[in-house]
Amino acid sequence: FLTCPVELLCSNREADWNCGVPQCINRRRVCDFRQDCTDQSDEANCGDCDFQHGICGWSNEADADKDDFDWTRHAGSTYSVGTGPSVDHTYGNSSGGYLYMEASYPKPGEKTILNSPYFHGSGPECKFRFWYHMYGANVDKLELAITHNSEMIWRSPYDTLWTMQGDHNDTWLMAEVQIGARRAFRLHFIGYVGVSYDGDIAIDDLEFLNCAGSGLIGDLDCDFEFGNCGYHQLLH
């Protein structure tokens, strides 16, 4: 028997989104930290990631004018001695995946940007937890930044939520950052290259905690890119 694709139910294909089962939701319900599809597909690639089978909706900056090289999913030791992890954080072995920036080939001072999916609002208790590995004599800097609505990372200003610099030994360390109540936003990891090859930086086990809001932010905030979000004109 042939496997039939899920029937497209959405009448407004610009404003609506098809779940993995025959169900249609508004696009603004995707990545809002609330499970609206019965198969939970609307939150399936929304940032939580152990990098075992992909990067979970995160993406390298596509515009080469905005950064200089890409983050890479990897397992085992990196390609340079005296820098980078030899195991992932999730399983603590050489077959587990993580994401890292290779410092051997880019020039000193160059940077790489990893962008999160777009999130459609968060609640006041929202936090973002991740593990980072910064080992090597010439490790430079890792930043976590946030932008809102349609802002992009290269447009100033953007808010730096967290930063770490320098060598922190051959170990995985945890960071937890308060996100709080936000309108539509996006997170960005920015890694900077040091003066030599031994400056690899890695991240693993990204997780959003307690981020579901009341729904008021997501319901009222609208950029009108995908319809009118329920607003309508008052007729006299």
SVG drawing of the C-alpha trace seen along z (x, -y; Angstrom):
<svg xmlns="http://www.w3.org/2000/svg" viewBox="-24 -54 71 56">
<polyline fill="none" stroke="black" stroke-width="0.4" points="0.0,0.0 1.1,-3.5 1.4,-5.9 -0.9,-8.9 0.2,-12.4 -1.7,-14.3 -4.6,-16.1 -4.1,-19.9 -7.0,-21.3 -5.9,-24.9 -8.2,-27.2 -5.8,-30.2 -2.4,-28.8 -0.6,-32.1 -2.1,-32.4 -2.5,-28.8 -0.2,-25.9 -0.8,-22.1 0.0,-19.8 1.4,-16.4 -2.1,-15.0 -5.2,-16.3 -5.4,-19.5 -5.0,-23.2 -3.7,-25.9 -2.8,-29.6 0.9,-30.0 1.3,-32.2 0.6,-29.1 3.8,-27.4 6.7,-27.7 4.7,-29.5 5.6,-27.0 2.1,-25.6 1.1,-22.3 -1.8,-23.1 -1.5,-20.2 -2.7,-16.9 0.5,-15.3 2.6,-18.1 4.2,-18.8 3.8,-22.6 6.5,-22.5 8.7,-19.7 11.5,-21.9 11.3,-24.8 14.7,-25.1 15.1,-22.3 18.0,-20.3 20.6,-17.6 22.0,-17.6 21.8,-13.9 19.7,-13.9 19.8,-17.5 19.7,-21.0 16.0,-21.3 15.0,-24.4 18.1,-26.4 19.9,-27.7 23.2,-29.2 23.1,-32.8 22.3,-32.6 23.7,-36.0 27.5,-35.8 27.7,-39.5 26.5,-39.2 28.9,-36.5 31.9,-34.7 31.4,-30.9 29.0,-28.3 28.5,-26.2 28.9,-22.5 27.2,-19.5 29.9,-17.0 30.7,-14.0 34.0,-13.1 37.1,-15.3 37.4,-18.3 40.2,-18.5 42.7,-20.4 44.8,-19.3 44.3,-21.2 40.9,-22.6 37.2,-21.6 35.4,-18.7 36.1,-15.0 32.6,-13.9 29.1,-15.4 27.3,-16.6 24.1,-14.5 25.7,-11.0 29.3,-11.9 30.7,-9.8 32.5,-10.2 29.4,-9.2 27.0,-11.8 26.4,-14.9 27.0,-18.6 27.4,-21.8 30.7,-23.7 32.6,-26.4 36.0,-25.4 38.6,-28.1 41.4,-26.7 40.5,-28.2 38.6,-31.5 40.6,-34.6 41.0,-36.1 38.1,-38.3 35.6,-36.6 32.3,-35.4 29.6,-32.8 25.9,-33.3 23.4,-30.6 19.8,-31.7 16.9,-30.1 13.4,-29.6 11.0,-32.5 9.0,-32.3 5.6,-33.9 5.7,-35.1 6.8,-33.7 5.6,-33.8 7.2,-35.7 8.9,-32.6 10.6,-31.7 14.3,-30.6 16.8,-29.2 19.3,-26.6 22.3,-25.4 25.7,-23.7 28.8,-25.2 32.4,-24.1 35.2,-26.6 38.6,-24.9 41.8,-26.2 44.5,-28.8 43.0,-31.1 39.3,-30.8 37.7,-34.2 34.1,-34.8 30.6,-33.3 27.4,-35.5 23.7,-34.8 21.7,-37.7 18.0,-38.4 16.1,-40.3 12.4,-41.0 9.8,-40.9 11.4,-41.2 14.7,-42.7 17.9,-40.9 21.1,-40.3 23.1,-42.8 20.7,-45.7 21.8,-47.6 20.9,-47.6 20.3,-44.1 20.2,-42.8 23.1,-40.7 21.6,-38.4 24.8,-36.4 28.5,-36.4 31.5,-34.3 35.1,-34.7 38.4,-32.8 39.5,-29.2 37.3,-27.4 39.1,-24.0 38.1,-20.8 34.6,-20.5 31.0,-21.2 29.5,-24.1 25.8,-25.1 24.3,-28.5 20.7,-29.5 19.4,-32.8 16.2,-34.6 14.1,-35.3 10.9,-36.5 7.7,-37.7 8.5,-38.6 6.6,-39.4 7.8,-37.6 11.5,-37.0 14.5,-35.1 17.7,-34.0 21.2,-34.1 24.4,-32.4 27.5,-34.4 30.9,-32.8 34.1,-34.8 37.4,-33.5 40.6,-34.0 44.1,-34.7 45.0,-31.0 43.6,-27.6 43.1,-26.5 39.8,-28.4 37.0,-26.0 33.7,-26.7 30.8,-24.1 27.2,-24.1 24.9,-21.2 21.5,-20.4 19.6,-23.6 16.3,-23.7 13.5,-26.3 12.0,-26.1 8.5,-27.3 8.0,-29.4 4.3,-28.9 2.5,-32.2 -1.1,-33.1 -1.7,-33.5 -2.4,-37.2 0.9,-38.2 0.5,-35.8 -3.1,-36.7 -2.8,-40.5 0.6,-41.0 0.4,-41.1 2.7,-42.0 0.0,-41.2 2.5,-39.1 0.1,-36.1 -3.4,-37.6 -5.1,-39.9 -4.6,-37.7 -8.3,-37.9 -8.6,-41.7 -11.5,-43.1 -12.8,-46.4 -15.7,-47.8 -18.7,-48.4 -21.1,-51.2"/>
</svg>
